[in-house]
Amino acid sequence: MVGRALLAVALLALGQPALATDRVEHQVQTANFTYVPHEIAIASGDSLLHRNFDLDPHDLVSDDLGPDGKPWFQSELIGPNETADVPVEDLPSGKYPFYCSIHPFQRGTLYVDEVPDPDLGVEPPPVDVPEPAEPGDVTVQSGDDFFAPKTLAVPVGTTVSWTNTGNSDHTVTASDGSWDSDPFCPTTSECLEPGETFRYTFDEPGTVPYYCKLHGIPSGFGHAGAIVVEEPGAPTTVDSMGVGVFGDGVTVGGGANFGGEDPIPFAADPTGDAPVPQIAGRTGTDLVGAAIYRPDPAIASVFLEWRVADLPDDVPIAVRYTLPFRLGDETYQVVARRSGALGLATGDPESQGAHAAHGFQLRGDCIDGLRCTHLQWLTGSFVPEDDLVRVKLPLGALPGLTGGATLMGPTGDPGLSQVQAALESGQADSASWGAFTYRVAEREVLLGIAPAGTPEGEVEFTTTASIDPSGGFGGSVALPGPGEWDVWARACFGTSCGTGVRRVTA
């Protein structure tokens, strides 16, 4: 009983509740392939209950073996929403690392009559959230066990660096699993050691929660943080422009700042018309529409979005989203699924289980709505606060997919004529489009000349100017004749355009 009293005093010193003098039942939960808490302190004779909130089966198995050559403890393998007792009542005092036999990367530690790391549970010092950073490389401190700043706002295209400034190993892991500083830590590889740095570039807007797999959980508890990636805000503008008359022509030079393209809707569908509305509302299959855009000239990717009514925080893994398009004579599909754990769809490679993004995919060689060949994995995100499912399609992922390329809606094949949200067992809802055509945004400056005072909407922009990497442009237009003329320059990046005008006399 003396050991129990000492443990109670130590836990109180850490700000944790003291253990009662009678037998206490403790509980560890599994959520998102993580034990919560991942470090558990009990006293001799206490009991432990395991509760599973995942869709996959889990158990608890001691790393170390007892005198009989078997693990000190091993619970039953339990499925979703099930519980199981972990036989720990007769354990000697000590430290017992444990893991899941199905998912060995899922780990925790049990302490019997011992106190965990004294840093456990200590709140990090308060940190002010800085103003949004300029595009570039910004730094986040990863201490024991906190990120500083905990929340960071950055513009699209920013590279964030996490440096481990603590004394323990850590990871920097996206809560949706789309990126990870140490994917196999701590099972088959080292984690982010003190002094090491991890970098990741955020090239799509949205809030990106992340955590340390060793000291936090995906929902944001413990060693966790968030990156807020902001949409490009500035429109395209012509910042400077000069003209000169030489003979029968006008030379034009200037500078433009090319801003990002806003999402361009190309498909729409009424809300609440899914075949089974009560299911659609719960699983995120009630489509509202679809959009496409390239958010920034510096990002060599096109973004495809499904707009869903009331997208829940946790989209069940049985829901998939499909968006077909045509490039030249070939038809392709972009597919988004939370996970492939319930089985592989037609054409998926066997390696899907190892894909960190869990089912963002590009398919090709499409014959009908079901038979397409896997081409490559993509990155994407589910954004419940915006009711969006977003996938990034890199330029160069397909032959001819470059700036200025034209993507079109497929024609002549009913199986590929709609944007879809579906259950694995069949279609749930769809959104149709008319003549869907999208020209991949690229930087462009066009020149035009018109009689003085002509409204911009009546000017014909017929001459293409050259553009250098900094946004400087130059070219020339022919003078129609003597008189006063307005010379125009229109700079565009997709649908984001700005104009400049100068008057000349000939």
Sequence and secondary structure as in RCSB ss.txt:
>XXXX:A:sequence
MVGRALLAVALLALGQPALATDRVEHQVQTANFTYVPHEIAIASGDSLLHRNFDLDPHDLVSDDLGPDGKPWFQS
ELIGPNETADVPVEDLPSGKYPFYCSIHPFQRGTLYVDEVPDPDLGVEPPPVDVPEPAEPGDVTVQSGDDFFAPK
TLAVPVGTTVSWTNTGNSDHTVTASDGSWDSDPFCPTTSECLEPGETFRYTFDEPGTVPYYCKLHGIPSGFGHAG
AIVVEEPGAPTTVDSMGVGVFGDGVTVGGGANFGGEDPIPFAADPTGDAPVPQIAGRTGTDLVGAAIYRPDPAIA
SVFLEWRVADLPDDVPIAVRYTLPFRLGDETYQVVARRSGALGLATGDPESQGAHAAHGFQLRGDCIDGLRCTHL
QWLTGSFVPEDDLVRVKLPLGALPGLTGGATLMGPTGDPGLSQVQAALESGQADSASWGAFTYRVAEREVLLGIA
PAGTPEGEVEFTTTASIDPSGGFGGSVALPGPGEWDVWARACFGTSCGTGVRRVTA
>XXXX:A:secstr
 HHHHHHHHHHHHTT     SS  EEEEEEETTEEESSEEEE TT EEEEEE SSS B  EESSB TTSSBS B 
  B TT EEEE  TT  SEEEEEE SS TT EEEEEESS   TTTT             SSEEEEEE SS EESS
EEEEETTEEEEEEE SSS B  EETTSS BSSTTTTTTS  B TT EEEEEE S EEEEEEEEEEE TTS EEEE
EEEEE      EEEEEEEEEETTEEEEEEEEE      EEEEE  TT SSSHHHHHHHT  EEEEEEE   TT  
EEEEEEEETT  SS  TTEEEEEEEEETTEEEEEEEES  TT   TT  GGGGG TTSS EEEES  SSS  EEE
EE EEEEEGGGTEEEEEEETTSSTT STT EEE   S GGGSEEEEEETTEEEEEEE SS EEE   EEEEEEEE
ETT  GGG  EEEE EE TTSEEEEEEE  SSSEEEEEEEEEETTEEEEEEEEEE 
